[in-house]
Amino acid sequence: MINQHADIESLLQQLGERLKEARLARNESQELLAQRLGITRQSYSKMEKGYPQTPIGNWLAASSILGLLGGWQEVLAAREDLFAQFERKSAKRKRASERRQGKR
């Protein structure tokens, strides 16, 4: 459990660093980006430091402003293994009339 906590902290710090890099690449101050997000500069600063209590909505809004939302879409995409894909594709679609006949 302790390792998971350390892993999460490390990932949040990396996420904050990427956010900072994207902001600096656009030559924007923390104050300006915080205003665009509708949060305080202090709250935005915590995001860049990987503060774990930052609402996910703030991360998504900041990512959208900085053009990084595509990365989140990949993270949130549903995963389906190859066997499930095969079963879904090979399953024959039943017609509604066939199901009704089977109930009689």
Backbone as a printed PyTorch tensor [residue, N CA C, xyz], in Angstrom:
tensor([[[  0.8240,  -1.1950,   0.0000],
         [  0.0000,   0.0000,   0.0000],
         [  0.8640,   1.2530,   0.0000]],

        [[  1.9640,   1.2120,   0.7380],
         [  2.8570,   2.3680,   0.7930],
         [  3.4670,   2.6310,  -0.5780]],

        [[  3.8370,   1.5810,  -1.2950],
         [  4.4010,   1.7610,  -2.6300],
         [  3.3980,   2.3810,  -3.5850]],

        [[  2.1290,   1.9890,  -3.4720],
         [  1.1000,   2.5670,  -4.3370],
         [  0.9720,   4.0620,  -4.0820]],

        [[  1.0140,   4.4540,  -2.8130],
         [  0.9090,   5.8730,  -2.4650],
         [  2.0870,   6.6490,  -3.0630]],

        [[  3.2830,   6.0810,  -2.9600],
         [  4.4670,   6.7350,  -3.5210],
         [  4.3720,   6.8100,  -5.0390]],

        [[  3.8530,   5.7540,  -5.6590],
         [  3.6820,   5.7500,  -7.1110],
         [  2.7040,   6.8330,  -7.5540]],

        [[  1.6140,   6.9760,  -6.8140],
         [  0.6040,   7.9830,  -7.1450],
         [  1.1920,   9.3820,  -6.9960]],

        [[  1.9250,   9.6120,  -5.9080],
         [  2.5590,  10.9190,  -5.7120],
         [  3.5230,  11.2310,  -6.8460]],

        [[  4.2960,  10.2400,  -7.2440],
         [  5.2520,  10.4290,  -8.3320],
         [  4.5380,  10.7600,  -9.6440]],

        [[  3.4570,  10.0540,  -9.9290],
         [  2.7090,  10.3100, -11.1590],
         [  2.0740,  11.6960, -11.1450]],

        [[  1.5510,  12.1080,  -9.9980],
         [  0.9630,  13.4470,  -9.9010],
         [  2.0210,  14.5270, -10.0900]],

        [[  3.2100,  14.2940,  -9.5670],
         [  4.2950,  15.2580,  -9.7500],
         [  4.6940,  15.3360, -11.2220]],

        [[  4.7370,  14.1960, -11.8910],
         [  5.0440,  14.1840, -13.3230],
         [  3.9640,  14.9190, -14.1100]],

        [[  2.7200,  14.6930, -13.7370],
         [  1.6130,  15.3690, -14.4000],
         [  1.7090,  16.8780, -14.2120]],

        [[  2.0230,  17.2890, -12.9970],
         [  2.2020,  18.7120, -12.7120],
         [  3.3530,  19.3160, -13.5000]],

        [[  4.4330,  18.5600, -13.6320],
         [  5.5900,  19.0390, -14.3940],
         [  5.2360,  19.2060, -15.8700]],

        [[  4.4770,  18.2780, -16.4140],
         [  4.0550,  18.3990, -17.8180],
         [  3.1450,  19.5960, -18.0190]],

        [[  2.2870,  19.8340, -17.0420],
         [  1.4100,  21.0010, -17.1030],
         [  2.2400,  22.2760, -17.0970]],

        [[  3.2390,  22.3110, -16.2430],
         [  4.1270,  23.4780, -16.1560],
         [  4.8740,  23.6890, -17.4710]],

        [[  5.4090,  22.6080, -18.0370],
         [  6.1350,  22.7020, -19.3040],
         [  5.2370,  23.2450, -20.4150]],

        [[  4.0000,  22.7510, -20.4720],
         [  3.0750,  23.2260, -21.5110],
         [  2.7430,  24.6970, -21.3040]],

        [[  2.5710,  25.1070, -20.0530],
         [  2.2670,  26.5210, -19.7650],
         [  3.4410,  27.4030, -20.1540]],

        [[  4.6490,  26.9930, -19.8080],
         [  5.8370,  27.7860, -20.1380],
         [  6.0770,  27.8400, -21.6490]],

        [[  5.7580,  26.7550, -22.3400],
         [  5.9100,  26.7340, -23.7990],
         [  4.9840,  27.7580, -24.4530]],

        [[  3.8700,  28.0510, -23.7960],
         [  2.9390,  29.0700, -24.2970],
         [  3.2660,  30.4520, -23.7500]],

        [[  4.3020,  30.5120, -22.9200],
         [  4.7640,  31.7700, -22.3260],
         [  3.6530,  32.4430, -21.5060]],

        [[  2.9390,  31.6310, -20.7160],
         [  1.8800,  32.1510, -19.8630],
         [  2.3090,  32.0760, -18.4080]],

        [[  1.8650,  33.0370, -17.6290],
         [  2.1550,  33.0250, -16.1930],
         [  1.1490,  32.1270, -15.4770]],

        [[  1.5050,  31.7290, -14.2710],
         [  0.5650,  30.9660, -13.4590],
         [ -0.6930,  31.7920, -13.2000]],

        [[ -0.5120,  33.0670, -12.9670],
         [ -1.6420,  33.9530, -12.6830],
         [ -2.6330,  33.9740, -13.8510]],

        [[ -2.1230,  34.1210, -15.0650],
         [ -2.9930,  34.1790, -16.2390],
         [ -3.7320,  32.8600, -16.4440]],

        [[ -3.0240,  31.7640, -16.3520],
         [ -3.6750,  30.4770, -16.5600],
         [ -4.6940,  30.2010, -15.4550]],

        [[ -4.3690,  30.5780, -14.2280],
         [ -5.3200,  30.4120, -13.1200],
         [ -6.5870,  31.2150, -13.3790]],

        [[ -6.4470,  32.4350, -13.8810],
         [ -7.6180,  33.2540, -14.2080],
         [ -8.4670,  32.5830, -15.2760]],

        [[ -7.8150,  32.0280, -16.2870],
         [ -8.5400,  31.3510, -17.3620],
         [ -9.2800,  30.1230, -16.8430]],

        [[ -8.7300,  29.4850, -15.8110],
         [ -9.3640,  28.3130, -15.2150],
         [-10.4320,  28.6770, -14.1870]],

        [[-10.4000,  29.9220, -13.7250],
         [-11.3420,  30.3390, -12.7040],
         [-10.9520,  29.8970, -11.3040]],

        [[ -9.6380,  29.7300, -11.0840],
         [ -9.1360,  29.3460,  -9.7690],
         [ -8.0600,  30.3460,  -9.3490]],

        [[ -7.6170,  30.2580,  -8.1070],
         [ -6.5670,  31.1550,  -7.6370],
         [ -5.2050,  30.7090,  -8.1510]],

        [[ -4.2560,  31.6220,  -8.1460],
         [ -2.9000,  31.2790,  -8.5490],
         [ -2.3170,  30.2170,  -7.6190]],

        [[ -2.6640,  30.2940,  -6.3290],
         [ -2.1700,  29.3160,  -5.3650],
         [ -2.6890,  27.9070,  -5.6800]],

        [[ -3.9530,  27.8290,  -6.0640],
         [ -4.5190,  26.5280,  -6.4370],
         [ -3.8330,  25.9830,  -7.6790]],

        [[ -3.5710,  26.8650,  -8.6380],
         [ -2.8770,  26.4100,  -9.8510],
         [ -1.4540,  25.9730,  -9.5240]],

        [[ -0.7900,  26.6920,  -8.6470],
         [  0.5670,  26.3330,  -8.2450],
         [  0.5930,  24.9310,  -7.6310]],

        [[ -0.4240,  24.6160,  -6.8460],
         [ -0.5160,  23.2820,  -6.2520],
         [ -0.6700,  22.2160,  -7.3320]],

        [[ -1.3800,  22.5420,  -8.4000],
         [ -1.5220,  21.5900,  -9.5040],
         [ -0.1580,  21.2580, -10.0960]],

        [[  0.6420,  22.2890, -10.3200],
         [  1.9590,  22.0590, -10.9110],
         [  2.8860,  21.2820,  -9.9760]],

        [[  2.5790,  21.3070,  -8.6950],
         [  3.3740,  20.5490,  -7.7210],
         [  2.8380,  19.1370,  -7.5180]],

        [[  1.7070,  18.8300,  -8.1400],
         [  1.1320,  17.4900,  -8.0430],
         [  0.3000,  17.2730,  -6.7950]],

        [[ -0.3120,  18.3180,  -6.2880],
         [ -1.1490,  18.2300,  -5.0900],
         [ -2.2920,  17.2500,  -5.3360]],

        [[ -2.4260,  16.1980,  -4.5110],
         [ -3.4070,  15.1420,  -4.7880],
         [ -4.8690,  15.5420,  -4.6010]],

        [[ -5.1560,  16.6130,  -3.8950],
         [ -6.5470,  17.0060,  -3.6780],
         [ -7.0900,  17.9490,  -4.7540]],

        [[ -6.3530,  18.1460,  -5.8160],
         [ -6.8280,  18.9910,  -6.9180],
         [ -7.9850,  18.2940,  -7.6260]],

        [[ -9.1140,  18.9700,  -7.7970],
         [-10.2540,  18.3560,  -8.4990],
         [ -9.8870,  17.9660,  -9.9340]],

        [[-10.3720,  16.8220, -10.3580],
         [-10.0690,  16.3330, -11.7030],
         [-10.5720,  17.3010, -12.7690]],

        [[-11.6420,  18.0110, -12.4600],
         [-12.1660,  18.9990, -13.4090],
         [-11.1520,  20.0870, -13.7140]],

        [[-10.3650,  20.4750, -12.7060],
         [ -9.3200,  21.4820, -12.9360],
         [ -8.2330,  20.9440, -13.8490]],

        [[ -7.8730,  19.6710, -13.6670],
         [ -6.8600,  19.0580, -14.5350],
         [ -7.3510,  19.0150, -15.9800]],

        [[ -8.6010,  18.6130, -16.1490],
         [ -9.1460,  18.5210, -17.5060],
         [ -9.2750,  19.8940, -18.1570]],

        [[ -9.7120,  20.8880, -17.3870],
         [ -9.8430,  22.2420, -17.9330],
         [ -8.4760,  22.7960, -18.3290]],

        [[ -7.4780,  22.6020, -17.4720],
         [ -6.1240,  23.0810, -17.7880],
         [ -5.5830,  22.3570, -19.0110]],

        [[ -5.8090,  21.0630, -19.0830],
         [ -5.3490,  20.2910, -20.2390],
         [ -6.0100,  20.7760, -21.5230]],

        [[ -7.2810,  21.1070, -21.4390],
         [ -8.0030,  21.6120, -22.6080],
         [ -7.4210,  22.9490, -23.0640]],

        [[ -7.1990,  23.8600, -22.1440],
         [ -6.6510,  25.1790, -22.4740],
         [ -5.2690,  25.0440, -23.1060]],

        [[ -4.4720,  24.1050, -22.5920],
         [ -3.0990,  23.9470, -23.0850],
         [ -2.9940,  22.9800, -24.2670]],

        [[ -4.1320,  22.4990, -24.7560],
         [ -4.1190,  21.6110, -25.9170],
         [ -3.6400,  20.2040, -25.6130]],

        [[ -3.8450,  19.7460, -24.3830],
         [ -3.3740,  18.4290, -23.9780],
         [ -4.5030,  17.4550, -23.6820]],

        [[ -5.7120,  17.7860, -24.0580],
         [ -6.8720,  16.9720, -23.7100],
         [ -6.8370,  15.6000, -24.3880]],

        [[ -6.1920,  15.4930, -25.5290],
         [ -6.1110,  14.2170, -26.2380],
         [ -5.4950,  13.1200, -25.4020]],

        [[ -4.5350,  13.4550, -24.5820],
         [ -3.9170,  12.4640, -23.7040],
         [ -4.9020,  11.8760, -22.7100]],

        [[ -5.8070,  12.6930, -22.2000],
         [ -6.8300,  12.2130, -21.2690],
         [ -7.8080,  11.2840, -21.9790]],

        [[ -8.1430,  11.5980, -23.2140],
         [ -9.0880,  10.7610, -23.9460],
         [ -8.5220,   9.3580, -24.1240]],

        [[ -7.2270,   9.2640, -24.3170],
         [ -6.5930,   7.9530, -24.4410],
         [ -6.6410,   7.1990, -23.1190]],

        [[ -6.3940,   7.8970, -22.0230],
         [ -6.4290,   7.2820, -20.6960],
         [ -7.8380,   6.7780, -20.3780]],

        [[ -8.8490,   7.5290, -20.7580],
         [-10.2220,   7.2040, -20.4070],
         [-10.8990,   6.2560, -21.3880]],

        [[-10.2350,   5.9370, -22.4900],
         [-10.8310,   5.0550, -23.4940],
         [-11.0360,   3.6590, -22.9070]],

        [[-12.1580,   3.0560, -23.2670],
         [-12.4550,   1.6990, -22.8000],
         [-11.4720,   0.7200, -23.4270]],

        [[-11.0050,  -0.1950, -22.6130],
         [-10.0790,  -1.2260, -23.0990],
         [-10.8590,  -2.5240, -23.2930]],

        [[-10.5900,  -3.1970, -24.3790],
         [-11.2430,  -4.4660, -24.6450],
         [-10.1770,  -5.4340, -25.1390]],

        [[-10.0940,  -6.5940, -24.5020],
         [ -9.0670,  -7.5400, -24.9090],
         [ -9.4480,  -8.1980, -26.2410]],

        [[ -8.4940,  -8.8770, -26.8540],
         [ -8.7090,  -9.4650, -28.1760],
         [ -9.7990, -10.5220, -28.1700]],

        [[ -9.8960, -11.3090, -27.0870],
         [-10.9300, -12.3440, -27.0260],
         [-12.3250, -11.7270, -26.9920]],

        [[-12.4920, -10.6620, -26.2280],
         [-13.7890,  -9.9850, -26.1580],
         [-14.1470,  -9.3760, -27.5090]],

        [[-13.1680,  -8.8250, -28.2090],
         [-13.4230,  -8.2650, -29.5420],
         [-13.8780,  -9.3670, -30.4960]],

        [[-13.2030, -10.5240, -30.4390],
         [-13.5590, -11.6470, -31.3140],
         [-14.9720, -12.1340, -31.0190]],

        [[-15.2930, -12.3010, -29.7400],
         [-16.6290, -12.7700, -29.3740],
         [-17.7030, -11.7930, -29.8140]],

        [[-17.4480, -10.5040, -29.6480],
         [-18.4260,  -9.4980, -30.0490],
         [-18.6440,  -9.5240, -31.5540]],

        [[-17.5610,  -9.6740, -32.3220],
         [-17.6800,  -9.6740, -33.7790],
         [-18.2790, -10.9680, -34.3090]],

        [[-18.0040, -12.0800, -33.6440],
         [-18.4840, -13.3580, -34.1570],
         [-19.8930, -13.7070, -33.6820]],

        [[-20.3880, -13.0300, -32.6700],
         [-21.7450, -13.3020, -32.1850],
         [-22.7590, -12.8520, -33.2260]],

        [[-23.6860, -13.7320, -33.5460],
         [-24.7030, -13.4020, -34.5360],
         [-25.7950, -12.5880, -33.8670]],

        [[-26.2660, -11.6210, -34.5720],
         [-27.3390, -10.7700, -34.0810],
         [-28.6550, -11.5250, -34.2020]],

        [[-29.4070, -11.5420, -33.1170],
         [-30.6950, -12.2230, -33.1450],
         [-31.7790, -11.2350, -33.5090]],

        [[-32.7010, -11.7030, -34.3210],
         [-33.8260, -10.8710, -34.6930],
         [-34.8600, -10.9240, -33.5860]],

        [[-35.5780,  -9.8650, -33.4370],
         [-36.5910,  -9.7750, -32.3860],
         [-37.6260, -10.8800, -32.5300]],

        [[-38.0120, -11.2270, -33.7550],
         [-39.0350, -12.2570, -33.9580],
         [-38.5430, -13.6100, -33.4880]],

        [[-37.2670, -13.9050, -33.5840],
         [-36.7340, -15.1810, -33.1370],
         [-36.8320, -15.3200, -31.6220]],

        [[-36.6070, -14.2330, -30.9090],
         [-36.7000, -14.2870, -29.4430],
         [-38.1470, -14.5270, -29.0000]],

        [[-39.0840, -13.8980, -29.6630],
         [-40.5000, -14.0670, -29.2880],
         [-40.9630, -15.5000, -29.5050]],

        [[-40.5080, -16.0960, -30.5800],
         [-40.9140, -17.4750, -30.8770],
         [-40.3580, -18.4310, -29.8410]],

        [[-39.1880, -18.1390, -29.3150],
         [-38.5660, -19.0230, -28.3370],
         [-39.2780, -19.0020, -27.0000]],

        [[-40.0420, -17.9510, -26.6830],
         [-40.7400, -17.8510, -25.4050],
         [-42.0150, -18.7010, -25.3830]],

        [[-42.5580, -19.0500, -26.5060],
         [-43.8280, -19.7820, -26.5610],
         [-43.6940, -21.1990, -26.1530]]])
